[in-house]
């Protein structure tokens, strides 16, 4: 089945959480596997060259993907809102767990 642009955008915009939308957008726009999206770090974004470096992909090979202007804008927006080292306060649910519990 091939999805239309409208259908893809509807899927991307479904999650209410900005981070989750960005994960879906990155996965789709860059054609990445879930493990590759999880491994992305700010140092992998080469905005001046409009590239994303994907390290340890299939066969543990690295590659470069073209970075879309729209995705770069969303990544920058996320980075400004949640800079590295930013941590949300623990939720009541998480605070009640003992150290070492999953």
C-alpha positions as CSV (number, residue, x, y, z in Angstrom):
1,X,0.0,0.0,0.0
2,X,1.3,3.4,-0.9
3,X,0.2,6.4,1.3
4,X,-0.5,9.8,0.0
5,X,1.3,12.9,1.4
6,X,-1.9,13.8,3.2
7,X,-2.1,10.4,4.9
8,X,1.6,10.4,5.9
9,X,1.2,13.9,7.4
10,X,-1.9,12.8,9.3
11,X,0.1,9.9,10.8
12,X,3.0,12.2,11.7
13,X,0.7,14.8,13.3
14,X,-1.3,12.2,15.3
15,X,0.8,12.1,18.5
16,X,0.2,14.9,20.9
17,X,3.7,14.8,22.1
18,X,6.2,17.0,20.1
19,X,9.1,14.6,20.6
20,X,7.0,11.7,19.3
21,X,5.9,13.7,16.2
22,X,9.6,14.6,15.6
23,X,10.6,10.9,15.8
24,X,7.9,10.0,13.2
25,X,8.9,12.9,11.0
26,X,12.6,12.0,11.2
27,X,11.9,8.3,10.5
28,X,9.8,9.0,7.5
29,X,11.7,12.0,6.0
30,X,15.1,10.3,6.3
31,X,14.0,6.7,5.7
32,X,15.6,5.6,9.0
33,X,15.2,2.5,11.1
34,X,14.0,2.9,14.7
35,X,17.4,2.0,16.0
36,X,19.0,4.7,13.8
37,X,16.6,7.4,15.0
38,X,17.3,6.5,18.6
39,X,21.0,6.7,18.0
40,X,20.9,10.2,16.5
41,X,22.7,13.0,18.4
42,X,23.0,16.7,17.7
43,X,26.6,16.1,16.4
44,X,25.1,14.0,13.6
45,X,23.2,17.0,12.1
46,X,25.3,18.8,9.6
47,X,23.0,21.8,9.0
48,X,25.5,23.7,6.9
49,X,25.7,20.8,4.4
50,X,22.1,19.8,5.0
51,X,23.1,16.2,5.9
52,X,22.4,13.8,8.7
53,X,25.2,11.3,9.5
54,X,23.7,7.9,10.3
55,X,26.2,5.8,12.3
56,X,26.0,2.1,12.8
57,X,23.2,1.4,10.4
58,X,22.5,-1.9,8.7
59,X,25.7,-3.9,8.6
60,X,27.2,-1.4,11.1
61,X,27.9,1.0,8.2
62,X,27.7,4.7,8.4
63,X,26.1,6.8,5.7
64,X,24.8,10.4,5.0
65,X,21.2,11.3,4.3
66,X,19.9,14.5,2.8
67,X,18.3,16.7,5.5
68,X,15.1,18.5,4.5
69,X,14.6,22.1,5.4
70,X,11.3,21.4,7.2
71,X,12.9,18.6,9.3
72,X,15.9,20.9,10.2
73,X,13.5,23.6,11.3
74,X,11.6,21.1,13.6
75,X,14.9,19.7,15.0
76,X,16.1,23.2,15.8
77,X,12.7,24.0,17.5
78,X,13.0,20.8,19.6
79,X,16.7,21.6,20.5
80,X,15.7,25.2,21.6
81,X,12.8,23.8,23.7
82,X,14.8,20.8,25.2
83,X,18.5,21.5,25.1
84,X,20.9,18.7,25.9
85,X,21.0,18.1,29.6
86,X,17.3,19.2,30.0
87,X,15.4,16.8,32.2
88,X,11.7,17.0,33.0
89,X,10.7,16.7,36.6
90,X,10.0,13.1,37.5
91,X,6.4,12.2,37.3
92,X,4.7,10.9,40.4
93,X,4.6,7.4,38.9
94,X,8.3,7.3,38.2
95,X,9.2,8.9,41.6
96,X,7.5,6.0,43.4
97,X,9.7,3.4,41.8
98,X,12.7,2.0,43.7
99,X,16.2,2.4,42.4
100,X,16.9,-0.4,40.0
101,X,13.3,-1.1,39.1
102,X,12.4,-1.0,35.4
